Amino acid sequence: MKATDSPSLPTLIMQANTNIDVLIIGHGLAGATLATALEQLGKKVCIISQPMPGAASQVASGMWNPLTFRLLLKSWRVDELLPVALNFYTAESARLGISMLQNLDILRIFPDESADIRWQERLQEPAFEAYLSPEQPTSLPHNIELKQKQGLVKQAGWLNLPVYLQKDRDHRLVDGSLLEQAFEFNDVHFSPDGLRWNNICAQQLVLCRGQFERHHPWFNWLPLKPAQGDILTLHIPQIKLEQIYNAGFFILPLGNDRYRLGATYEWEQLAAGPTAAGKAELLAKFETVYHGTYEVLDHQGGIRPTVADRRPLLGFHPAQARLGIFNGLGTKGVMIAPYFARQFAQVLCATGTIEDEVNIKRFKKRYEQHTGSRWNDVAL
Ligand SMILES: Cc1cc2nc3c(=O)[nH]c(=O)nc-3n(C[C@H](O)[C@H](O)[C@H](O)COP(=O)(O)OP(=O)(O)OC[C@H]3O[C@@H](n4cnc5c(N)ncnc54)[C@H](O)[C@@H]3O)c2cc1C
């Protein structure tokens, strides 16, 4: 099937207008990192985005953790992904003139004896040396029950994602590379020479719409399995916590006795905003370990764009080579986004390839069953 034959991908003769290379839809973490990665390779981009309830990046606590705690393993490809992420955000901090990155150890509270034993075993393994501290924490939080043993995770921290996106937005509104408005799918027209959306002519369109993508037929065959999450901001004057506390839930120090408490995972009821049930769950967990005063300052909720196989989604629509997607950042978007934004940017510059593990082509069968069309390996 030729791309232009697709009934859902309309065509039009291009008219002279504003010319750019890549039109990006969505200014969350995916859209922002891809735009910068493309600009670093000399491409001209424009982002169309507008705030929508349920967007993940506006509420995310932005933490990265080099480990997964259940079996105490390294996080997926952490040795490759983390250095790229830290370099990227450091360069972005300099570009935007802000401080948005903070390294902070994680104070892991072992849930049981076997977790402690596993921790001692991992401490002997060279592969974990960079991430597990053999030292005990020098300072412990106040008014928190610490009956179980603890360990310290190194090379963790958090990115102030809302501040990053706000600053990037401010810069882009000034230089015209971000338009704050709704992207209407019916207004895009593909032609053999490119595509047009209103007065913008581009070579490529890349959708970076997080969990919102599951509602539109172009990519609704991809197995997005979104997870709603609630998160609270608390004022806890007596806790004096200096690391990220993790006991199945987390307490993240923000400074000035303010902390983030999170996060819930709700896979069935996907509320676009915060929920009373989520708040109650978080406070119940918090109050089982913390005995002191606190005040709830804020309560937010959003939906994570998680994928069935927990891998990001990069690729091109099998019926339209000019239509790409960068999505599926899931629960660890901060660590994953820069590496794959760079990979996708290189592909869009015809200097790289998409790895099979993250290429949407891995869902070829789902596409064919869902649409009744054969998968086409489109060429840029
Ligand atoms: C409670 C919670 C806590 C989290 N904590 C962490 C954490 O600690 N660490 C971590 O790494 N990750 C965390 N995450 C996950 C992280 O937020 C996501 O991986 C990441 O933010 C996803 O970014 P995105 O750009 O794909 O999607 P989004 O942030 O949802 O962005 C999509 C954007 O597209 C826009 N958009 C969509 N459709 C249109 C349209 N038609 N027109 C205009 N604009 C449109 C939306 O408004 C939105 O701005 C958390 C998520 C949640 C919900």
The ligand as a Tripos MOL2 file, in Angstrom:
@<TRIPOS>MOLECULE
LIG
   53    58     1     0     0
SMALL
NO_CHARGES

@<TRIPOS>ATOM
      1 C1          2.9650   10.3670   39.1020 C.3       1 LIG1
      2 C2          4.1130   10.1370   38.1560 C.ar      1 LIG1
      3 C3          5.3960   10.0570   38.6420 C.ar      1 LIG1
      4 C4          6.4610    9.8300   37.7810 C.ar      1 LIG1
      5 N1          7.7400    9.8110   38.3020 N.ar      1 LIG1
      6 C5          8.7760    9.5960   37.4720 C.ar      1 LIG1
      7 C6         10.1050    9.6110   37.9860 C.ar      1 LIG1
      8 O1         10.3310    9.8330   39.1740 O.2       1 LIG1
      9 N2         11.1310    9.3720   37.1140 N.ar      1 LIG1
     10 C7         10.9200    9.1390   35.7740 C.ar      1 LIG1
     11 O2         11.8870    8.9400   35.0400 O.2       1 LIG1
     12 N3          9.6670    9.1410   35.2600 N.ar      1 LIG1
     13 C8          8.6100    9.3530   36.0770 C.ar      1 LIG1
     14 N4          7.3420    9.3600   35.5670 N.ar      1 LIG1
     15 C9          7.1770    9.0110   34.1360 C.3       1 LIG1
     16 C10         7.4770   10.2110   33.2440 C.3       1 LIG1
     17 O3          6.6730   11.2620   33.6530 O.3       1 LIG1
     18 C11         7.2040    9.8450   31.7740 C.3       1 LIG1
     19 O4          8.0500    8.8020   31.3510 O.3       1 LIG1
     20 C12         7.4260   11.0220   30.8140 C.3       1 LIG1
     21 O5          7.1520   12.2360   31.4170 O.3       1 LIG1
     22 C13         6.5830   10.8490   29.5690 C.3       1 LIG1
     23 O6          6.7590   11.9750   28.7440 O.3       1 LIG1
     24 P1          6.0090   12.1260   27.3580 P.3       1 LIG1
     25 O7          6.5430   13.3510   26.7260 O.co2     1 LIG1
     26 O8          6.0690   10.8570   26.5850 O.co2     1 LIG1
     27 O9          4.4580   12.3160   27.7320 O.3       1 LIG1
     28 P2          3.7000   13.5570   28.3780 P.3       1 LIG1
     29 O10         4.4830   14.1610   29.4630 O.co2     1 LIG1
     30 O11         2.3260   13.0760   28.7230 O.co2     1 LIG1
     31 O12         3.6280   14.6370   27.2190 O.3       1 LIG1
     32 C14         2.7530   14.5680   26.1250 C.3       1 LIG1
     33 C15         2.4140   15.9970   25.7240 C.3       1 LIG1
     34 O13         1.6940   16.0010   24.4940 O.3       1 LIG1
     35 C16         0.6830   16.9840   24.5730 C.3       1 LIG1
     36 N5         -0.3430   16.6520   23.5930 N.ar      1 LIG1
     37 C17        -0.9130   15.4380   23.3890 C.ar      1 LIG1
     38 N6         -1.7940   15.4890   22.3740 N.ar      1 LIG1
     39 C18        -1.7850   16.7790   21.9090 C.ar      1 LIG1
     40 C19        -2.4870   17.4650   20.8750 C.ar      1 LIG1
     41 N7         -3.3710   16.8290   20.0730 N.pl3     1 LIG1
     42 N8         -2.2510   18.7850   20.7020 N.ar      1 LIG1
     43 C20        -1.3580   19.4330   21.4830 C.ar      1 LIG1
     44 N9         -0.6490   18.8250   22.4890 N.ar      1 LIG1
     45 C21        -0.8690   17.5110   22.6930 C.ar      1 LIG1
     46 C22         0.2170   16.8840   26.0250 C.3       1 LIG1
     47 O14        -0.4700   18.0140   26.4660 O.3       1 LIG1
     48 C23         1.5520   16.7120   26.7510 C.3       1 LIG1
     49 O15         2.1170   17.9470   27.0630 O.3       1 LIG1
     50 C24         6.2440    9.6370   36.3900 C.ar      1 LIG1
     51 C25         4.9510    9.7560   35.8870 C.ar      1 LIG1
     52 C26         3.8910    9.9850   36.7530 C.ar      1 LIG1
     53 C27         2.5050   10.1050   36.2060 C.3       1 LIG1
@<TRIPOS>BOND
     1     1     2 1
     2     2     3 ar
     3     2    52 ar
     4     3     4 ar
     5     4     5 ar
     6     4    50 ar
     7     5     6 ar
     8     6     7 ar
     9     6    13 1
    10     7     8 2
    11     7     9 ar
    12     9    10 ar
    13    10    11 2
    14    10    12 ar
    15    12    13 ar
    16    13    14 ar
    17    14    15 1
    18    14    50 ar
    19    15    16 1
    20    16    17 1
    21    16    18 1
    22    18    19 1
    23    18    20 1
    24    20    21 1
    25    20    22 1
    26    22    23 1
    27    23    24 1
    28    24    25 2
    29    24    26 1
    30    24    27 1
    31    27    28 1
    32    28    29 2
    33    28    30 1
    34    28    31 1
    35    31    32 1
    36    32    33 1
    37    33    34 1
    38    33    48 1
    39    34    35 1
    40    35    36 1
    41    35    46 1
    42    36    37 ar
    43    36    45 ar
    44    37    38 ar
    45    38    39 ar
    46    39    40 ar
    47    39    45 ar
    48    40    41 1
    49    40    42 ar
    50    42    43 ar
    51    43    44 ar
    52    44    45 ar
    53    46    47 1
    54    46    48 1
    55    48    49 1
    56    50    51 ar
    57    51    52 ar
    58    52    53 1
@<TRIPOS>SUBSTRUCTURE
     1 LIG1         1 GROUP 0 **** ****
